[in-house]
Amino acid sequence: MGLMLVYIARDDSPSSSCTPLPADLKQVGTKTKGRSRAPVFPIPLTGLNSKGRAVEISRPPGSTLTAGLSANLSVGDVFYTRRNISIAQGGSVTWAFGSVLQHDVTVADGPRGFNSDWMKAGQTFTRRFDVPGTYKLFCSLHPVQMTQLIKVRRKSAG
């Protein structure tokens, strides 16, 4: 199953206009006004139960790696090496892709959305986490086998 949501936002910054539209263009639409903001649509993390059936999970299995301001992780043939990570606010996570298969890192639910390009062996993706909270991640190409949870710890005052 694939899921794609596209939101188009107006950009008033270009200083030149586009070329005219084709004369035979027919614009079909509705008079109903659209949304001013994209809807919040959390995607549940999915794993396999003991019978091999896909089920919703609250977090991936395994222990949590507690990191300071950086964490370096590997991505292999349908797995993230560390599936549960805790990192300090302002810290960065780098995923090093080592598989000939393509993979990515996509937010299913969290305070801020992001995703990497599809990547394979020899490529890396780094994301800085400035907003604290829980980020549930998955590979959009292998969403059941590849899930990850990153908890970003709030900076302590002082």
C-alpha positions in Angstrom: 0.0 0.0 0.0 1.2 3.5 -0.8 0.1 6.8 0.6 0.9 10.2 -0.8 -0.5 13.5 0.4 0.3 16.6 -1.6 -0.3 20.2 -0.3 0.4 23.2 -2.5 1.1 26.5 -0.8 1.0 29.9 -2.5 4.4 31.6 -2.8 4.2 35.3 -3.4 8.0 35.8 -3.6 8.7 35.2 -7.3 9.3 38.5 -9.1 8.4 37.3 -12.6 5.2 35.7 -13.7 4.8 32.4 -15.5 4.2 32.0 -19.2 0.5 32.2 -20.2 -1.6 29.0 -19.9 -2.5 27.1 -23.1 -5.5 28.5 -24.8 -7.3 25.2 -24.8 -7.0 24.7 -21.1 -10.1 23.8 -19.2 -10.1 24.3 -15.5 -12.4 22.1 -13.6 -12.9 22.5 -9.9 -15.2 23.4 -7.1 -16.3 26.6 -5.5 -15.7 25.2 -2.1 -12.8 26.9 -0.3 -9.9 24.6 0.6 -8.1 24.3 3.8 -5.7 26.9 5.0 -3.5 24.3 6.8 -2.7 20.7 6.1 -4.6 18.3 8.3 -2.7 16.4 11.0 -2.6 12.8 9.8 -0.5 10.5 12.0 0.4 7.2 10.5 0.6 4.3 13.0 3.8 2.3 13.3 3.2 -1.3 12.2 5.1 -4.5 13.1 4.5 -8.2 12.8 2.9 -10.2 15.6 3.9 -13.7 16.6 1.6 -15.1 13.8 3.3 -12.9 11.2 0.3 -10.5 10.9 0.8 -6.8 10.6 -0.4 -5.0 13.8 -0.1 -1.5 15.1 2.8 -1.0 17.6 3.5 1.8 20.1 7.3 1.5 19.6 9.7 -0.9 17.9 11.1 -3.8 19.9 14.5 -3.4 21.6 16.3 -1.3 24.1 16.8 2.4 23.8 20.2 4.0 22.8 20.7 7.2 24.9 22.8 9.6 22.9 24.0 13.2 23.6 24.1 15.6 20.7 24.8 13.1 18.0 23.9 9.5 17.0 25.3 7.6 14.0 23.1 4.7 12.8 23.3 2.2 10.0 20.6 1.2 7.6 20.9 -2.3 6.2 18.9 -4.7 4.1 15.5 -3.9 5.6 16.5 -2.8 9.1 17.7 0.1 11.1 20.5 -0.9 13.4 19.1 1.0 16.4 15.3 1.2 16.5 14.8 3.2 19.7 16.9 6.3 20.3 16.9 9.1 22.9 18.8 12.3 21.9 19.3 15.7 23.4 17.3 18.6 21.9 19.5 20.3 19.2 21.2 17.0 18.5 21.6 15.3 15.1 21.1 11.8 13.9 22.9 10.5 10.8 21.7 7.4 9.0 24.4 5.7 6.9 22.8 3.5 4.2 24.7 0.3 3.5 22.2 -1.7 1.4 21.9 -2.1 -2.3 18.2 -1.9 -1.7 16.7 1.6 -1.5 15.4 2.9 1.9 14.4 6.2 3.4 13.6 7.7 6.8 10.1 9.2 7.0 8.2 10.6 9.9 4.9 8.8 10.6 4.0 11.0 13.6 5.9 13.6 15.5 6.2 17.3 16.4 7.8 18.1 13.0 7.6 16.1 9.7 10.5 15.3 7.4 11.8 12.6 5.2 14.9 11.6 3.4 15.3 10.8 -0.3 15.4 7.1 -1.2 19.0 6.1 -0.6 21.2 3.1 -0.9 24.8 2.0 -0.2 27.3 4.8 0.4 24.7 7.6 1.0 23.9 9.3 4.3 21.1 11.5 5.7 21.4 13.8 8.7 18.6 15.4 10.6 18.9 17.9 13.5 16.2 17.7 16.1 15.5 21.2 17.5 11.9 20.4 18.7 11.5 18.0 21.6 9.0 15.2 21.5 8.6 11.7 20.2 9.2 11.0 16.5 7.8 7.8 15.1 9.7 6.9 11.9 9.5 4.3 9.2 10.9 3.4 5.8 8.2 4.2 3.3 9.4 1.4 1.1 9.4 -1.2 3.9 7.0 0.2 6.5 6.4 -3.0 8.5 9.9 -4.3 8.8 11.6 -0.9 9.3 10.3 1.3 12.1 12.1 3.6 14.5 11.3 5.8 17.5 13.4 8.9 18.4 12.7 10.7 21.7 14.2 14.2 21.7 14.9 15.3 25.3 14.1 18.9 26.2 17.2 21.0 27.1 17.5 21.5 30.8 17.3 25.0 32.1 20.6 26.4 33.3 
